[in-house]
Amino acid sequence: MKKRPLFPSSQCHVDVINRQREVSFNAPAECIQKIVLTVLENESEHASTVSIHFLGDRAMRLYHKKFFHDASSTDCMSFPLDEQAKEGETRHLGDIFVCPLTALRYALAAVAKEDMKATLSTKAAIEALFWSEVTLYIVHGMLHLLGYDDIDPASRSLMRRRERSAMARLQKRGISLSGAIHRKLLSQETAKRAILQ
């Protein structure tokens, strides 16, 4: 039986900080908050605050090296703060760092497998895949903040199931990030170069 959250999840404040310039986009904070709230509800958890930081590839590499001793690029990192809070206490769940450029590279590579023509439908497919990846990174980061891990096969399998559950709930509720993204990478030649990086 799932435990009941101590506080209504709708009381959670989500800070959204965009500290990168590699991919220009407008991710509505209220939609990101709905994603966070849905994960909290899906896990029967609560939080007072969560911070989502969008960082560039270079910053992600630096933080990845500093905190995880790995200088490679990564899609998201999570830094939990308050594991639990007593009733009436503030619970800052932690910080999630997301790399939009990694999501864009994934979207470009996925579309490149199908068609490298710079058509409107290709651009729309890239944008849809980009936003789906960003959403998945936020969900993944939230699960890490809530104590899930993906180090060994069993914990990785559990985390993937929880990701699918949260993504399905988001889809059922019609909660999705969307909108235009802007970067020179959307042209055919630079897309090819980005995929090869």
One Martini backbone bead per residue (centre of mass of N, CA, C, O) as a GRO file, in nm:
protein
  197
    1MET     BB    1   0.096   0.036   0.023
    2LYS     BB    2   0.069   0.358  -0.015
    3LYS     BB    3   0.180   0.643   0.090
    4ARG     BB    4   0.095   0.940   0.225
    5PRO     BB    5   0.118   1.253   0.195
    6LEU     BB    6   0.184   1.516   0.411
    7PHE     BB    7   0.145   1.698   0.160
    8PRO     BB    8   0.032   1.873  -0.075
    9SER     BB    9   0.178   1.883  -0.387
   10SER     BB   10   0.069   2.177  -0.470
   11GLN     BB   11   0.287   2.322  -0.268
   12CYS     BB   12   0.502   2.307  -0.476
   13HIS     BB   13   0.796   2.471  -0.559
   14VAL     BB   14   0.931   2.569  -0.884
   15ASP     BB   15   1.247   2.618  -0.997
   16VAL     BB   16   1.351   2.791  -1.301
   17ILE     BB   17   1.681   2.762  -1.453
   18ASN     BB   18   1.844   2.932  -1.726
   19ARG     BB   19   2.210   2.861  -1.801
   20GLN     BB   20   2.176   2.860  -2.121
   21ARG     BB   21   2.264   2.902  -2.503
   22GLU     BB   22   2.237   2.654  -2.708
   23VAL     BB   23   1.917   2.649  -2.652
   24SER     BB   24   1.629   2.793  -2.770
   25PHE     BB   25   1.363   2.833  -2.526
   26ASN     BB   26   1.014   2.789  -2.394
   27ALA     BB   27   0.964   2.681  -2.069
   28PRO     BB   28   0.704   2.648  -1.885
   29ALA     BB   29   0.686   2.652  -1.547
   30GLU     BB   30   0.399   2.528  -1.513
   31CYS     BB   31   0.467   2.263  -1.665
   32ILE     BB   32   0.702   2.173  -1.489
   33GLN     BB   33   0.534   2.159  -1.232
   34LYS     BB   34   0.343   1.935  -1.333
   35ILE     BB   35   0.560   1.723  -1.356
   36VAL     BB   36   0.650   1.722  -1.063
   37LEU     BB   37   0.368   1.665  -0.936
   38THR     BB   38   0.323   1.395  -1.079
   39VAL     BB   39   0.558   1.245  -0.954
   40LEU     BB   40   0.479   1.283  -0.661
   41GLU     BB   41   0.204   1.143  -0.687
   42ASN     BB   42   0.306   0.871  -0.807
   43GLU     BB   43   0.494   0.843  -0.523
   44SER     BB   44   0.367   0.959  -0.265
   45GLU     BB   45   0.484   1.256  -0.239
   46HIS     BB   46   0.676   1.539  -0.112
   47ALA     BB   47   0.724   1.903  -0.149
   48SER     BB   48   0.825   2.239  -0.139
   49THR     BB   49   1.097   2.216  -0.320
   50VAL     BB   50   1.230   2.262  -0.658
   51SER     BB   51   1.517   2.250  -0.880
   52ILE     BB   52   1.562   2.363  -1.221
   53HIS     BB   53   1.847   2.323  -1.435
   54PHE     BB   54   1.971   2.475  -1.725
   55LEU     BB   55   2.254   2.344  -1.898
   56GLY     BB   56   2.539   2.332  -2.043
   57ASP     BB   57   2.773   2.120  -2.155
   58ARG     BB   58   3.016   2.230  -1.999
   59ALA     BB   59   2.887   2.241  -1.717
   60MET     BB   60   2.813   1.941  -1.703
   61ARG     BB   61   3.103   1.837  -1.718
   62LEU     BB   62   3.209   1.978  -1.464
   63TYR     BB   63   3.005   1.853  -1.262
   64HIS     BB   64   3.056   1.560  -1.331
   65LYS     BB   65   3.352   1.565  -1.242
   66LYS     BB   66   3.326   1.682  -0.952
   67PHE     BB   67   3.086   1.464  -0.845
   68PHE     BB   68   3.157   1.185  -1.052
   69HIS     BB   69   3.437   1.149  -1.201
   70ASP     BB   70   3.318   1.257  -1.498
   71ALA     BB   71   3.387   1.429  -1.810
   72SER     BB   72   3.136   1.368  -1.934
   73SER     BB   73   2.852   1.388  -2.073
   74THR     BB   74   2.507   1.468  -1.970
   75ASP     BB   75   2.163   1.488  -1.913
   76CYS     BB   76   2.150   1.432  -1.586
   77MET     BB   77   2.137   1.570  -1.249
   78SER     BB   78   2.130   1.492  -0.893
   79PHE     BB   79   2.058   1.685  -0.572
   80PRO     BB   80   1.995   1.593  -0.276
   81LEU     BB   81   1.861   1.699   0.042
   82ASP     BB   82   1.567   1.626   0.158
   83GLU     BB   83   1.453   1.323   0.242
   84GLN     BB   84   1.295   1.424   0.503
   85ALA     BB   85   0.986   1.539   0.666
   86LYS     BB   86   0.808   1.678   0.887
   87GLU     BB   87   0.533   1.791   0.981
   88GLY     BB   88   0.555   2.132   0.868
   89GLU     BB   89   0.807   2.098   0.706
   90THR     BB   90   1.049   2.178   0.504
   91ARG     BB   91   1.110   2.040   0.159
   92HIS     BB   92   1.404   2.025  -0.011
   93LEU     BB   93   1.468   1.803  -0.244
   94GLY     BB   94   1.630   1.964  -0.485
   95ASP     BB   95   1.849   1.926  -0.772
   96ILE     BB   96   1.824   1.971  -1.131
   97PHE     BB   97   2.026   1.886  -1.411
   98VAL     BB   98   1.986   2.002  -1.749
   99CYS     BB   99   2.060   1.908  -2.100
  100PRO     BB  100   1.945   2.028  -2.395
  101LEU     BB  101   2.165   1.936  -2.597
  102THR     BB  102   2.127   1.634  -2.551
  103ALA     BB  103   1.834   1.627  -2.648
  104LEU     BB  104   1.895   1.732  -2.932
  105ARG     BB  105   2.089   1.511  -3.019
  106TYR     BB  106   1.887   1.285  -2.994
  107ALA     BB  107   1.677   1.393  -3.194
  108LEU     BB  108   1.863   1.409  -3.440
  109ALA     BB  109   1.944   1.110  -3.448
  110ALA     BB  110   1.657   0.991  -3.474
  111VAL     BB  111   1.584   1.144  -3.739
  112ALA     BB  112   1.833   1.055  -3.913
  113LYS     BB  113   1.738   0.759  -3.948
  114GLU     BB  114   1.499   0.856  -4.139
  115ASP     BB  115   1.569   1.185  -4.205
  116MET     BB  116   1.775   1.465  -4.346
  117LYS     BB  117   1.559   1.654  -4.418
  118ALA     BB  118   1.472   2.005  -4.415
  119THR     BB  119   1.176   1.984  -4.289
  120LEU     BB  120   0.897   2.052  -4.121
  121SER     BB  121   0.856   1.763  -4.012
  122THR     BB  122   1.139   1.737  -3.898
  123LYS     BB  123   1.125   1.975  -3.702
  124ALA     BB  124   0.883   1.865  -3.543
  125ALA     BB  125   1.019   1.601  -3.457
  126ILE     BB  126   1.251   1.728  -3.303
  127GLU     BB  127   1.080   1.884  -3.099
  128ALA     BB  128   0.925   1.644  -2.979
  129LEU     BB  129   1.177   1.483  -2.886
  130PHE     BB  130   1.303   1.700  -2.712
  131TRP     BB  131   1.065   1.729  -2.505
  132SER     BB  132   1.060   1.434  -2.420
  133GLU     BB  133   1.346   1.429  -2.305
  134VAL     BB  134   1.322   1.654  -2.098
  135THR     BB  135   1.100   1.517  -1.940
  136LEU     BB  136   1.259   1.261  -1.870
  137TYR     BB  137   1.484   1.407  -1.713
  138ILE     BB  138   1.299   1.514  -1.491
  139VAL     BB  139   1.189   1.246  -1.397
  140HIS     BB  140   1.461   1.114  -1.335
  141GLY     BB  141   1.554   1.327  -1.129
  142MET     BB  142   1.319   1.291  -0.932
  143LEU     BB  143   1.375   0.994  -0.863
  144HIS     BB  144   1.647   1.048  -0.738
  145LEU     BB  145   1.541   1.241  -0.513
  146LEU     BB  146   1.350   0.987  -0.406
  147GLY     BB  147   1.583   0.729  -0.417
  148TYR     BB  148   1.647   0.637  -0.683
  149ASP     BB  149   1.828   0.397  -0.887
  150ASP     BB  150   2.094   0.289  -1.160
  151ILE     BB  151   2.341   0.087  -1.100
  152ASP     BB  152   2.179  -0.171  -1.112
  153PRO     BB  153   1.965  -0.379  -1.269
  154ALA     BB  154   1.731  -0.369  -1.061
  155SER     BB  155   1.718  -0.058  -1.018
  156ARG     BB  156   1.690   0.013  -1.318
  157SER     BB  157   1.423  -0.134  -1.366
  158LEU     BB  158   1.258   0.026  -1.161
  159MET     BB  159   1.308   0.305  -1.279
  160ARG     BB  160   1.183   0.251  -1.558
  161ARG     BB  161   0.900   0.193  -1.451
  162ARG     BB  162   0.859   0.474  -1.318
  163GLU     BB  163   0.895   0.636  -1.573
  164ARG     BB  164   0.662   0.510  -1.735
  165SER     BB  165   0.443   0.586  -1.534
  166ALA     BB  166   0.482   0.895  -1.544
  167MET     BB  167   0.457   0.932  -1.852
  168ALA     BB  168   0.170   0.814  -1.870
  169ARG     BB  169   0.036   1.022  -1.684
  170LEU     BB  170   0.108   1.268  -1.850
  171GLN     BB  171  -0.036   1.179  -2.109
  172LYS     BB  172  -0.321   1.143  -1.988
  173ARG     BB  173  -0.315   1.465  -1.897
  174GLY     BB  174  -0.165   1.643  -2.122
  175ILE     BB  175   0.141   1.669  -2.033
  176SER     BB  176   0.349   1.899  -2.221
  177LEU     BB  177   0.612   1.996  -2.381
  178SER     BB  178   0.637   2.289  -2.599
  179GLY     BB  179   0.789   2.417  -2.892
  180ALA     BB  180   1.017   2.615  -3.001
  181ILE     BB  181   1.340   2.570  -3.137
  182HIS     BB  182   1.674   2.724  -3.134
  183ARG     BB  183   1.918   2.632  -3.385
  184LYS     BB  184   2.159   2.567  -3.616
  185LEU     BB  185   2.122   2.250  -3.593
  186LEU     BB  186   1.861   2.239  -3.791
  187SER     BB  187   2.045   2.205  -4.001
  188GLN     BB  188   2.181   1.969  -4.192
  189GLU     BB  189   2.490   2.004  -4.150
  190THR     BB  190   2.489   2.054  -3.837
  191ALA     BB  191   2.345   1.795  -3.764
  192LYS     BB  192   2.565   1.600  -3.851
  193ARG     BB  193   2.780   1.710  -3.656
  194ALA     BB  194   2.625   1.664  -3.386
  195ILE     BB  195   2.600   1.353  -3.412
  196LEU     BB  196   2.923   1.306  -3.417
  197GLN     BB  197   2.989   1.415  -3.112
   0.00000   0.00000   0.00000
